[in-house]
Amino acid sequence: VQLVESGGGLVQPGESLRLSCAASGFTFSRYIMSWYRQAPGKERELVAVIINAVGATNYGDSVKGRFTISRDNTKSTVYLQMNSLKPEDTAVYYCKAAIGDRSYWGQGTQVTVSS
């Protein structure tokens, strides 16, 4: 299993970013995919999750209405569209695959929101 995040960077408050997580080594369409984030000195927190074929989604309270998770099963990729970014969104963002009773993580991508 390999998960590779990309798309992070430095943006100003109010701007947007789209993160991507390219997956390989498993049947992507079958499994739940999630985005988490971890800010310095804080615990890792759930940002968004998307169910497999159904496409149902759920979000952390702090990002509802601003972030959108989606997936392209033909490309084995999950996305996180982040709009109206705030300084408190600054964190390392991680992609996670839930496969059976195991969780697999990517290496993370840094998002910094600052003026």
C-alpha positions as CSV (number, residue, x, y, z in Angstrom):
1,V,0.0,0.0,0.0
2,Q,1.3,3.4,-0.9
3,L,-0.3,6.8,-0.4
4,V,1.3,9.9,-1.9
5,E,-0.1,13.4,-1.0
6,S,0.6,16.5,-3.0
7,G,-0.8,20.0,-3.5
8,G,0.2,21.6,-0.2
9,G,1.8,25.0,-0.1
10,L,1.7,28.6,1.3
11,V,-1.4,30.6,0.7
12,Q,-3.0,33.7,2.1
13,P,-6.2,33.7,4.2
14,G,-9.3,33.3,2.1
15,E,-7.5,31.5,-0.7
16,S,-8.0,27.9,-1.9
17,L,-5.9,24.8,-2.4
18,R,-6.6,21.3,-3.7
19,L,-4.8,18.4,-2.2
20,S,-4.4,15.1,-3.9
21,C,-3.6,11.6,-2.6
22,A,-2.6,9.0,-5.2
23,A,-3.1,5.5,-3.9
24,S,-1.6,2.2,-5.1
25,G,-1.2,-1.4,-3.9
26,F,-4.8,-2.1,-3.1
27,T,-8.3,-2.0,-4.8
28,F,-8.9,1.7,-4.1
29,S,-12.6,1.7,-4.9
30,R,-13.4,-0.7,-2.2
31,Y,-12.2,1.2,0.8
32,I,-12.9,4.3,2.9
33,M,-10.5,7.2,2.4
34,S,-9.9,10.0,4.8
35,W,-7.9,13.2,5.2
36,Y,-6.5,14.1,8.6
37,R,-4.3,17.0,9.7
38,Q,-1.9,17.7,12.5
39,A,-0.8,21.2,13.6
40,P,2.3,21.7,15.7
41,G,1.7,20.8,19.3
42,K,-1.8,19.4,18.6
43,E,-3.2,15.9,18.1
44,R,-4.0,14.6,14.6
45,E,-7.6,15.3,13.8
46,L,-10.1,14.1,11.2
47,V,-10.8,16.6,8.4
48,A,-13.0,14.6,6.0
49,V,-13.9,11.0,5.1
50,I,-15.5,9.5,2.0
51,I,-17.1,6.1,1.8
52,N,-16.2,3.8,-1.1
53,A,-18.7,3.2,-3.9
54,V,-21.5,5.1,-2.2
55,G,-19.5,8.3,-2.1
56,A,-21.1,9.5,1.2
57,T,-19.0,12.1,3.1
58,N,-18.5,13.4,6.5
59,Y,-16.4,16.4,7.8
60,G,-14.9,17.8,10.9
61,D,-16.8,20.7,12.4
62,S,-14.1,23.2,11.8
63,V,-14.1,22.6,8.0
64,K,-17.7,22.0,7.2
65,G,-18.9,24.3,4.4
66,R,-15.4,25.1,3.4
67,F,-13.7,21.8,2.5
68,T,-14.9,19.1,0.0
69,I,-13.6,15.6,-0.2
70,S,-14.0,13.6,-3.4
71,R,-12.6,10.6,-5.1
72,D,-11.8,9.4,-8.6
73,N,-11.8,5.6,-8.5
74,T,-10.6,5.4,-12.1
75,K,-7.4,7.3,-11.0
76,S,-7.2,5.8,-7.5
77,T,-7.0,9.3,-6.1
78,V,-8.8,11.1,-3.3
79,Y,-8.9,14.9,-3.3
80,L,-9.5,17.6,-0.7
81,Q,-10.7,21.0,-2.0
82,M,-10.0,23.6,0.6
83,N,-11.7,27.0,0.2
84,S,-11.8,30.1,2.4
85,L,-8.6,29.0,4.1
86,K,-7.8,30.3,7.6
87,P,-4.6,30.6,9.5
88,E,-5.9,27.9,11.9
89,D,-6.0,25.5,8.9
90,T,-2.2,25.5,8.9
91,A,-1.1,21.9,9.5
92,V,0.4,18.8,7.8
93,Y,-2.3,17.1,6.0
94,Y,-2.3,13.3,5.8
95,C,-4.3,10.8,3.6
96,K,-5.4,7.6,5.2
97,A,-6.8,4.3,3.8
98,A,-8.8,2.1,6.1
99,I,-8.3,-1.5,4.9
100,G,-9.8,-4.2,7.1
101,D,-8.5,-3.5,10.6
102,R,-5.4,-1.6,9.5
103,S,-4.8,2.0,8.7
104,Y,-2.3,3.2,6.1
105,W,-0.9,6.7,6.0
106,G,0.8,8.9,3.5
107,Q,3.8,11.0,4.3
108,G,1.8,14.2,4.6
109,T,1.8,17.5,2.8
110,Q,2.3,20.9,4.5
111,V,-0.4,23.6,4.2
112,T,0.5,27.0,5.6
113,V,-2.1,29.8,5.6
114,S,-0.5,33.1,6.4
115,S,-0.5,36.7,5.3
